[in-house]
Amino acid sequence: MHGKKTILMAALAFISSQATAADNITFEDENVKALCVENWDSDHDGELSLEEASAVKTLGKVFREKKTIATFDELQYFLGLTAIDDYAFYKSSIQRVTFPPTVTAIGEYAFSGSSIGSELRVPGTVKDIKRYAFYNCKQLNTVLLGEGVETVGYHSLSGPIRLLSLPESLTFMSSYVIDPYTSSSSSGMFMPEGDLFVFTKSAVPAAINDYAFFYVFADCHLIVPFGCTAAYKSVWAWSQFGEYIEVGDVNRDGRVDVADLTLLIAYIGGREHTDMDARIADINGDGVLDGEDVSQL
């Protein structure tokens, strides 16, 4: 009996240890883990559990100007956060994060001057992007704002941005919000980075500041839903683009006709095309080029 009891106790201890281990977060970036453990490991076991992460209400200055961090997808487990703090990753080397679903705002200067990577995806659970949130991000090429994002603040997107995708939920953008430049740390001057494509899914132009696209030049492009070019051109804030492209105008010749249908079928058949080509040809907006797009076109 005593032997059986010993075995049972050992088994229970093993199960308990496995459950505890399963609750601990596995970090991709050891330097991020070290900072998290240093600041929020309440039971001092050298790990950060899901419970400990969920108890965090603010990131404070923990990651600000840290030059040894790279990825923080585990941020998604910090379910006690309702906002990314002002200056949270300011001038840090962070390249990638995954936002928790509880975060509804990205604070002022939150990622300003950081190494955030070439593609930024902001989920629709984030309603408000504060001013200068992603200012002077020199790696930033693509910004995809999820359905649900409502407001974008002053100078909040700055860098060598080539593509900006706007959701139907957008209600306001501040002045100078779209800044296709990046600041040179050596001279302090703004350096042009070339073409910018702005993709909007809304048939009705969102109410934005007249100077939201102040830095948009004649070689930049606005992609709008089919039949909506006139509506956008009639609103001064949206009237500064050099080219207006309607979804469905696959060959970008200003008309939607059989030539576009032929090219769409070629794309589906394997003809090489860019991500921008695919966006213009994706008639139903589901992210896939297929027979449904052919049918609708």
Protein Blocks (a to p, Z undefined) as FASTA:
>chain_A
ZZmmmmmmmmmmmmmmmmmmmmpccdfblmlmmmmmmmmmmnonopacfklmmmpmbgkj
mlgopakbfbdcklmmmmmbcbdcehklgoiabfbdcddfkbcbdcehklgoiabdfbdc
ddfklmbdcehklgoiakbmbdcddehiabdcehkbgcjdfbdcddfklmbdcehklccb
dcdfklopacdebjaddddfbfbdcdddfklmmmpcfkbccdddehilmmmmmpmklmmc
fbdcdehilnonopacfklmmmmmmmmnopacdfklmmmmmmnonopacfklmmmZZ
